[in-house]
Protein backbone atom coordinates (compact mmCIF):
# COMPACT_ATOMS: atom_id res chain seq x y z
CA UNK A 1 0.00 0.00 0.00
CA UNK A 2 1.16 3.54 -0.66
CA UNK A 3 0.47 4.53 2.96
CA UNK A 4 -0.30 2.39 6.02
CA UNK A 5 -3.71 2.25 7.65
CA UNK A 6 -3.32 3.63 11.17
CA UNK A 7 -5.11 2.47 14.32
CA UNK A 8 -5.03 3.05 18.04
CA UNK A 9 -5.58 -0.28 19.78
CA UNK A 10 -5.71 -1.83 23.24
CA UNK A 11 -6.44 -5.37 24.37
CA UNK A 12 -9.86 -6.00 25.86
CA UNK A 13 -8.27 -8.00 28.68
CA UNK A 14 -6.80 -5.50 31.14
CA UNK A 15 -4.56 -8.18 32.67
CA UNK A 16 -2.94 -8.74 29.28
CA UNK A 17 -2.48 -5.02 28.80
CA UNK A 18 -0.81 -4.56 32.16
CA UNK A 19 1.60 -7.38 31.37
CA UNK A 20 2.43 -5.74 28.02
CA UNK A 21 4.49 -2.65 27.32
CA UNK A 22 1.82 -0.84 25.29
CA UNK A 23 -1.68 -1.97 24.39
CA UNK A 24 -1.20 -5.72 24.17
CA UNK A 25 -1.46 -5.99 20.38
CA UNK A 26 1.55 -8.29 20.12
CA UNK A 27 -0.11 -10.69 22.54
CA UNK A 28 -3.33 -10.65 20.49
CA UNK A 29 -1.46 -11.41 17.26
CA UNK A 30 0.77 -14.09 18.76
CA UNK A 31 -2.17 -15.73 20.56
CA UNK A 32 -3.87 -16.14 17.20
CA UNK A 33 -0.76 -17.65 15.60
CA UNK A 34 -0.21 -20.06 18.49
CA UNK A 35 -3.89 -21.05 18.66
CA UNK A 36 -3.61 -22.09 15.00
CA UNK A 37 -0.61 -24.28 15.77
CA UNK A 38 2.01 -21.80 14.63
CA UNK A 39 5.30 -20.62 16.12
CA UNK A 40 6.41 -17.22 17.36
CA UNK A 41 9.87 -15.67 17.24
CA UNK A 42 10.67 -12.71 19.45
CA UNK A 43 13.09 -11.05 21.84
CA UNK A 44 13.56 -12.09 25.49
CA UNK A 45 16.11 -11.52 28.22
CA UNK A 46 18.15 -14.62 29.09
CA UNK A 47 19.56 -15.53 32.51
CA UNK A 48 22.42 -13.08 31.97
CA UNK A 49 19.94 -10.31 31.06
CA UNK A 50 21.16 -10.30 27.48
CA UNK A 51 18.59 -9.72 24.74
CA UNK A 52 18.23 -12.74 22.45
CA UNK A 53 15.62 -14.02 20.01
CA UNK A 54 13.96 -17.36 20.76
CA UNK A 55 11.40 -19.68 19.19
CA UNK A 56 8.13 -20.15 21.10
CA UNK A 57 5.47 -22.79 20.58
CA UNK A 58 3.46 -22.05 23.74
CA UNK A 59 1.97 -18.96 25.34
CA UNK A 60 4.16 -19.48 28.41
CA UNK A 61 7.28 -19.25 26.23
CA UNK A 62 5.80 -16.31 24.34
CA UNK A 63 5.05 -14.39 27.51
CA UNK A 64 8.79 -13.85 28.00
CA UNK A 65 8.70 -11.70 24.85
CA UNK A 66 6.37 -9.15 26.39
CA UNK A 67 7.72 -5.79 27.46
CA UNK A 68 10.49 -3.55 26.22
CA UNK A 69 14.15 -4.51 25.90
CA UNK A 70 16.19 -1.42 25.14
CA UNK A 71 19.30 -3.24 23.98
CA UNK A 72 20.42 -4.99 20.81
CA UNK A 73 19.06 -8.52 20.41
CA UNK A 74 21.33 -11.39 19.42
CA UNK A 75 19.67 -13.40 16.63
CA UNK A 76 22.11 -16.35 16.87
CA UNK A 77 20.82 -18.89 14.29
CA UNK A 78 17.19 -17.74 14.37
CA UNK A 79 16.94 -17.07 10.61
CA UNK A 80 17.77 -20.72 9.90
CA UNK A 81 15.08 -21.86 12.33
CA UNK A 82 12.52 -19.54 10.73
CA UNK A 83 13.33 -20.87 7.27
CA UNK A 84 12.99 -24.44 8.47
CA UNK A 85 9.57 -23.73 10.02
CA UNK A 86 8.38 -22.03 6.84
CA UNK A 87 9.49 -24.94 4.67
CA UNK A 88 7.61 -27.27 7.01
CA UNK A 89 4.48 -25.18 6.34
CA UNK A 90 4.23 -23.86 9.90
CA UNK A 91 2.52 -20.52 10.44
CA UNK A 92 5.32 -18.22 11.62
CA UNK A 93 5.22 -14.87 13.40
CA UNK A 94 8.54 -13.04 13.51
CA UNK A 95 8.75 -9.90 15.62
CA UNK A 96 11.72 -7.56 15.87
CA UNK A 97 13.16 -4.27 14.73
CA UNK A 98 12.69 -3.15 11.13
CA UNK A 99 16.33 -3.87 10.28
CA UNK A 100 15.99 -7.41 11.64
CA UNK A 101 12.91 -8.04 9.52
CA UNK A 102 14.57 -6.57 6.44
CA UNK A 103 17.54 -8.87 7.10
CA UNK A 104 15.27 -11.90 7.49
CA UNK A 105 13.49 -11.21 4.21
CA UNK A 106 16.77 -10.78 2.39
CA UNK A 107 18.00 -14.06 3.86
CA UNK A 108 14.84 -15.96 2.88
CA UNK A 109 14.73 -14.53 -0.67
CA UNK A 110 11.15 -15.83 -0.94
CA UNK A 111 7.91 -14.16 0.15
CA UNK A 112 6.32 -16.96 2.17
CA UNK A 113 2.54 -16.81 2.59
CA UNK A 114 2.85 -18.44 6.01
CA UNK A 115 5.19 -15.76 7.39
CA UNK A 116 3.84 -12.73 9.26
CA UNK A 117 6.34 -10.04 10.23
CA UNK A 118 5.66 -7.50 12.97
CA UNK A 119 8.23 -4.77 13.47
CA UNK A 120 8.40 -2.25 16.27
CA UNK A 121 8.70 1.51 16.06
CA UNK A 122 12.32 1.79 17.09
CA UNK A 123 13.92 4.84 18.69
CA UNK A 124 17.40 3.36 18.24
CA UNK A 125 19.32 0.33 19.54
CA UNK A 126 21.55 0.88 22.59
CA UNK A 127 24.80 -0.98 23.05
CA UNK A 128 24.67 -4.19 25.13
CA UNK A 129 28.05 -3.23 26.61
CA UNK A 130 26.62 -0.16 28.35
CA UNK A 131 23.69 -2.21 29.65
CA UNK A 132 26.07 -4.81 31.08
CA UNK A 133 28.15 -2.13 32.81
CA UNK A 134 25.01 -0.51 34.15
CA UNK A 135 23.73 -3.71 35.77
CA UNK A 136 27.14 -4.35 37.32
CA UNK A 137 27.07 -0.79 38.68
CA UNK A 138 23.65 -1.39 40.26
CA UNK A 139 24.92 -4.57 41.90
CA UNK A 140 27.93 -2.76 43.33
CA UNK A 141 26.11 0.23 44.79
CA UNK A 142 23.26 -1.90 46.17
CA UNK A 143 25.36 -4.83 47.38
CA UNK A 144 23.19 -7.43 45.68
CA UNK A 145 22.78 -9.71 42.70
CA UNK A 146 20.36 -8.74 39.93
CA UNK A 147 17.62 -11.38 39.57
CA UNK A 148 15.09 -9.58 37.32
CA UNK A 149 14.71 -6.42 35.26
CA UNK A 150 11.76 -4.35 34.05
CA UNK A 151 12.92 -1.69 31.59
CA UNK A 152 9.68 0.27 32.01
CA UNK A 153 7.63 -0.44 35.12
CA UNK A 154 4.10 0.27 33.92
CA UNK A 155 2.41 -1.50 36.83
CA UNK A 156 3.76 0.86 39.49
CA UNK A 157 4.30 4.07 37.51
CA UNK A 158 1.86 4.03 34.60
CA UNK A 159 2.29 3.70 30.86
CA UNK A 160 3.79 7.14 30.23
CA UNK A 161 6.71 6.82 32.64
CA UNK A 162 10.13 5.44 31.75
CA UNK A 163 11.29 4.05 35.08
CA UNK A 164 13.30 0.86 35.18
CA UNK A 165 12.84 -1.46 38.16
CA UNK A 166 15.68 -3.80 39.05
CA UNK A 167 15.12 -6.63 41.53
CA UNK A 168 18.17 -7.73 43.49
CA UNK A 169 18.98 -10.32 46.11
CA UNK A 170 21.53 -10.42 48.94
CA UNK A 171 21.89 -12.02 52.38
CA UNK A 172 19.14 -9.77 53.75
CA UNK A 173 16.58 -10.83 51.16
CA UNK A 174 15.06 -9.61 47.90
CA UNK A 175 14.55 -5.92 47.19
CA UNK A 176 13.77 -3.57 44.32
CA UNK A 177 15.50 -0.48 43.03
CA UNK A 178 13.74 2.06 40.80
CA UNK A 179 15.97 4.09 38.54
CA UNK A 180 15.98 6.42 35.54
CA UNK A 181 19.70 6.19 34.87
CA UNK A 182 19.57 3.95 31.81
CA UNK A 183 16.70 6.02 30.44
CA UNK A 184 18.84 9.15 30.52
CA UNK A 185 21.80 7.36 28.98
CA UNK A 186 19.53 6.07 26.22
CA UNK A 187 17.71 9.34 25.56
CA UNK A 188 20.95 11.19 24.80
CA UNK A 189 21.56 8.75 21.89
CA UNK A 190 25.26 8.46 22.68
CA UNK A 191 24.92 4.76 23.45
CA UNK A 192 23.05 3.97 20.23
CA UNK A 193 24.63 1.82 17.55
CA UNK A 194 26.41 3.87 14.81
CA UNK A 195 24.12 2.37 12.13
CA UNK A 196 21.07 3.84 13.87
CA UNK A 197 22.07 7.36 12.84
CA UNK A 198 21.62 6.30 9.19
CA UNK A 199 18.63 4.00 9.66
CA UNK A 200 16.61 3.70 6.41
CA UNK A 201 13.50 2.61 8.33
CA UNK A 202 12.87 5.85 10.21
CA UNK A 203 9.90 6.45 7.98
CA UNK A 204 6.15 5.92 7.82
CA UNK A 205 6.82 2.86 5.65
CA UNK A 206 8.23 -0.31 7.20
CA UNK A 207 9.26 -3.79 6.04
CA UNK A 208 6.89 -5.50 8.49
CA UNK A 209 3.35 -6.51 7.56
CA UNK A 210 2.26 -4.80 10.77
CA UNK A 211 4.17 -2.16 12.72
CA UNK A 212 3.44 -1.57 16.41
CA UNK A 213 4.65 0.79 19.12
CA UNK A 214 3.60 3.12 21.91
CA UNK A 215 0.96 5.56 20.71
CA UNK A 216 2.52 8.80 21.85
CA UNK A 217 0.21 11.68 20.94
CA UNK A 218 -2.90 9.57 21.44
CA UNK A 219 -4.66 12.45 23.22
CA UNK A 220 -4.81 14.37 19.95
CA UNK A 221 -5.34 11.41 17.63
CA UNK A 222 -8.09 9.72 19.67
CA UNK A 223 -9.37 11.87 22.56
CA UNK A 224 -10.62 9.86 25.51
CA UNK A 225 -8.96 6.62 24.38
CA UNK A 226 -5.99 6.80 26.76
CA UNK A 227 -6.34 5.51 30.34
CA UNK A 228 -2.57 5.43 31.07
CA UNK A 229 -2.60 1.62 31.00
CA UNK A 230 -1.15 1.35 27.50
CA UNK A 231 -2.24 2.13 23.95
CA UNK A 232 -0.61 0.68 20.85
CA UNK A 233 -0.02 2.52 17.61
CA UNK A 234 -0.70 0.01 14.83
CA UNK A 235 0.34 0.52 11.22
CA UNK A 236 -1.17 -1.94 8.75
CA UNK A 237 1.27 -2.02 5.86
CA UNK A 238 -0.19 -4.50 3.37
CA UNK A 239 -2.99 -6.98 2.65
CA UNK A 240 -1.39 -9.62 4.87
CA UNK A 241 -1.56 -7.14 7.75
CA UNK A 242 -5.21 -6.38 6.99
CA UNK A 243 -6.06 -10.08 7.03
CA UNK A 244 -4.32 -10.60 10.37
CA UNK A 245 -6.04 -7.62 12.00
CA UNK A 246 -9.44 -9.03 11.00
CA UNK A 247 -8.56 -12.27 12.80
CA UNK A 248 -7.94 -10.49 16.11
CA UNK A 249 -10.22 -7.44 15.98
CA UNK A 250 -12.68 -8.94 18.48
CA UNK A 251 -9.94 -9.14 21.12
CA UNK A 252 -9.09 -5.45 20.74
CA UNK A 253 -10.67 -2.06 21.18
CA UNK A 254 -9.70 -0.27 17.98
CA UNK A 255 -10.02 3.25 16.65
CA UNK A 256 -8.85 4.29 13.20
CA UNK A 257 -6.68 7.40 13.21
CA UNK A 258 -5.08 9.72 10.68
CA UNK A 259 -1.44 9.44 9.70
CA UNK A 260 -1.00 13.15 10.33
CA UNK A 261 -1.96 12.77 14.01
CA UNK A 262 0.20 9.67 14.43
CA UNK A 263 3.61 10.84 13.28
CA UNK A 264 6.35 10.42 15.89
CA UNK A 265 10.04 11.37 15.51
CA UNK A 266 11.07 7.75 14.68
CA UNK A 267 8.54 7.82 11.82
CA UNK A 268 10.14 10.89 10.24
CA UNK A 269 13.88 10.44 9.91
CA UNK A 270 16.90 8.95 11.70
CA UNK A 271 18.12 10.71 14.81
CA UNK A 272 21.30 12.65 14.20
CA UNK A 273 24.56 11.48 15.66
CA UNK A 274 24.90 13.52 18.88
CA UNK A 275 27.80 15.77 19.60
CA UNK A 276 30.19 14.33 22.13
CA UNK A 277 29.52 10.70 21.26
CA UNK A 278 33.20 9.90 20.70
CA UNK A 279 34.08 11.60 23.97
CA UNK A 280 31.45 9.57 25.81
CA UNK A 281 32.85 6.27 24.54
CA UNK A 282 36.39 7.28 25.41
CA UNK A 283 35.28 8.10 28.95
CA UNK A 284 33.33 4.86 29.16
CA UNK A 285 36.49 2.95 28.29
CA UNK A 286 38.77 4.77 30.70
CA UNK A 287 36.65 5.89 33.66
CA UNK A 288 34.71 4.05 36.38
CA UNK A 289 31.05 3.66 35.46
CA UNK A 290 29.96 5.66 38.50
CA UNK A 291 31.55 8.72 36.89
CA UNK A 292 29.66 8.02 33.67
CA UNK A 293 26.45 7.89 35.68
CA UNK A 294 27.24 11.13 37.46
CA UNK A 295 27.93 12.94 34.19
CA UNK A 296 25.45 11.35 31.75
CA UNK A 297 22.94 9.33 33.74
CA UNK A 298 21.00 12.03 35.55
CA UNK A 299 18.76 14.93 34.73
CA UNK A 300 20.88 17.89 33.84
CA UNK A 301 19.96 21.54 34.17
CA UNK A 302 19.13 21.90 30.46
CA UNK A 303 16.70 18.97 30.67
CA UNK A 304 14.88 20.60 33.58
CA UNK A 305 14.65 23.94 31.75
CA UNK A 306 13.21 22.30 28.62
CA UNK A 307 10.62 20.42 30.68
CA UNK A 308 9.64 23.62 32.53
CA UNK A 309 9.20 25.53 29.25
CA UNK A 310 7.13 22.68 27.82
CA UNK A 311 4.81 22.80 30.84
CA UNK A 312 4.42 26.58 30.49
CA UNK A 313 3.55 26.32 26.81
CA UNK A 314 1.03 23.57 27.49
CA UNK A 315 -0.56 25.62 30.26
CA UNK A 316 -0.83 28.72 28.06
CA UNK A 317 -2.42 26.74 25.23
N, C-alpha and C positions, 0 to 999 in steps of 0.2 A: 504494500500500500504506500501511497505517496506520503501520507502522514499517519501516525498511530491514532487509534481511538483511545481516549483518555477517560479513566474512571477513578473515583474515590471508592474504596472498598474496605469493609471490616467484617470479620467473621461473626456469625450469629451467636456462636458459643463464646461467652466472655472469658471462660477459663482458658480456651485456646488463645484468645487474643492476649491475655495477660502473660502467657507463656511464650509469646512471640514478640519480636522486636517492634513490629509495626501493627498491621491490621490482621495478621494471620492468613494472608492470601497464599503464602507458600504452603502452609499446612493444608489448606483446602485443595490445592492442586495436587500435592503429593499424596494426600489421602485417596484422591480419586485414582491416581496411578497405581497405588498399592492395592486398593480394593479390586482393581481389575487384573491383579496378578503381576504387575510390573515392578520395576526396580527404580530406585532413586539414588542419584549421586549428588553429594553436597559437602559443604565444609563443616568440620567439627574441630574441637580442641582435643588433642590426645593427652595422655597422662603427664606429658612434659609441658603442657599448655602451648604446644605448637599447633598451628592451623594446618590441617591436612584434609584432603578429600577422601571420602569413603563411599562404599557401595552399601545401600540399605535395602532389605527386602521385608522389613517389618516396621511398624509405626514406632516401636520402642527404639530401634536403631535410628530411624528418621528424626526422632525428637531431639537427638543430639545436635542436629543441624540448625535448630531454631536459634534465634538471637544473632547479634552482631559479633563479628570477629574482625577487629580492625588491624589485621596483619596479613601478610602475604601467605596464601595457602599453597602447600606443597602437593602437587598433583601425582607424584610418584609414577605409577604405571596405570593410572585411571583411564586414560584414553584407550588403551588396549582392552581393558575390561568393558568399556562402553561399546567398543566395536564388536566384541564377542557377543554381548547381550543382543545387540541389534541384529547380528547375523543369525542368532538363535530365535529371532522374531519376538523377543521380549519388548514390551512397552517400556521405554526408558525416559526418565526425566533427569536432565542434567541442569544443575543450578550452579552459578558462579558469576564471576565478573565478566564484562563484555569481552575483554581480551582473551579470557579462558575459553569462552564459547567460540570466538572467532578461530582460536587455535584448534579447538576440537573439530570444527567443521572443515578446516583446511586439512587436518589429519585424516578425516574420514573420506573426503573427496566425493562422497555420495550423499545426496539429500534423502535420508531415510524417513519414510512415512511414520515409523514407530518411534521417532525421536522427538521429544519436546524439550526445547531449551528455554530456560528462564534466567535472564541476567538481572543483576542488581544495579541500581543507580549508584555509581561508585564515586566517592569524593576523591580518593587516591588510595594507594596501597602503601602503608607504612612498613618500614624495615623490621623483620623479625628480630634482628640483633638488638635494636633499641628496646623492643618488648621484653626480651630475655634479660637485659640489664635492669630494666625497670622492676621486674618481678624479684630479681635478686636484691635490689635496693629495698623493696618493701619487706622482704624477709629479714634483712639486716636491721632495719630501723625498728621493726616490730618484734624481733626475736621469736620468729615462728617460721613454719613451713607452709607455703601456699598449698591449699588443697582444692580450691575452686575459684573461678573467676566469672564475673558478670561484667562485660564491657559497659553496658548501660542498664542500670538497675531501674527498670520501669515500675516494678512492684512497689518499691518504697518511695520513689521520687517522681513518678509520672512519666508519661511518654516523651515530653518535651525536654527533659533534663538529660544531660550527658554525664552521669556520675558512675564511675566504675566501683564495684564492690568486690573486694578480695577477701576470701575466707582463709584464715590461717589456723595452724594448730601448734601448740607447744605443751610443755609439761603442765601448764595451768589449765589447759582445755582448748576449746575451739572458740575463735572470735572473728569478728568482721571489721574490716577497715574500708571506709568510704573515701574516695579520692577523685580529684579532677586532674591529676598530674599528667597522665597519659593523654587525656583530652587536649590539654594545652600544648603538649608536644606535637600532637597530631595536627591540630588546627593551624599551626604555623607553617605547615607543609615542608619543613626542613627534613623530616624523617621519611618523606615519601620517596618511592623509587624514582630514579632519574627518568625512566620511560613515561611516567605519569604526566610529566610536564609537556609531553608531545602526544598525549593520548588521542587517537583518532575517533574514539567513541564518546567523547564529551559533546554529545549532539542529541537532538530529539529522535534520531534514528539509531537503532541498536540491532546487533546481530541475533539477539534472542527472539523467539516467537512471542514471548511476553516479557516485559520489563517491569520490575517492582522496586519500590523503595518507600521511604518515609514521605508522607504527603505534607511537606512543609508549604505553608501558604493555603492550607485547607480552609481557613476562616473566610478568605475571599472567594475561593473557588466553589465552596459548598457550605454556606453559612448554616450553623446549627448541627453540622455533621460530626464535629470533633467533641469528644468527651474526655480527652487527655488519657485515653486508654489504648491509643494506637489506631492510626488510619494509614492505609496503604495507598500509594499512588500506583496505578496500574496502566501500563501502556500496552495495548494490543497491536502487535506489529504486522500481522499477516492473517491469512485465513485459518491457519493451524491454531493460532492464538484465539481467534473468534470461536472456533469449535470447542476448544478447551474451556473457555469461559462459560459457554452454555452448559457444559457438564456440571459445573460447580456453582452456578448462579443462585441456586436455592440455599446454599450454605452461607451466602454472603449478603450483606446489605450493601447495595451498589448505587452509586449516583454518577451519571455521566457528566463530565466537566469539559471545559474548553482547554485547548492547548495553551492559549495565551495566559490563562490563570494558573497554569501548572508548571510553567518554566522555572526551573531552579538553576543555580550556577553550574552544576555538573551537566546540565542539559544544553548548555550554551557553547562552552569552549573549555579547553584544558586550563587548569590553574597555572599561572606563570611560576617559573622557578624563583623562589624567594631569595632576596639578597641575604647574604650571610650564611648560605647553606654550607659552603666549603669550610667556613670558619667553625660552624657547629660540629661538623664531622671530625675536624681536627681536634677540637676540644673533647669530643666524645672519646676519641682514641687515646688522648693523653691525660685527661683529668678524671678524678673520681666522679662517679655518677651523681653523688649528692650535690656536687657543684653544678652539674648540668641541670638538675632539678631546680636548684636555687635560681639559676639564670633564665632557664627556658620553660620550666614546668609550673609556673605560677602566674596568676593574673598580674600583668604589669600595669603601670599607670595609664598607658595609652589605651589599653583594653577597657579600663574603667571609664575613661573619658568618653570613648566611643559608645559604650553602653548607656551612659548618662544622657548623651545627646540623642540617642535613639529613643529613649524614654520620653524626653522632652518633645521631640517631634511627633511621637505617637499621641501624647497628651494634647498637643495643640491641634492635631487633626481630628 
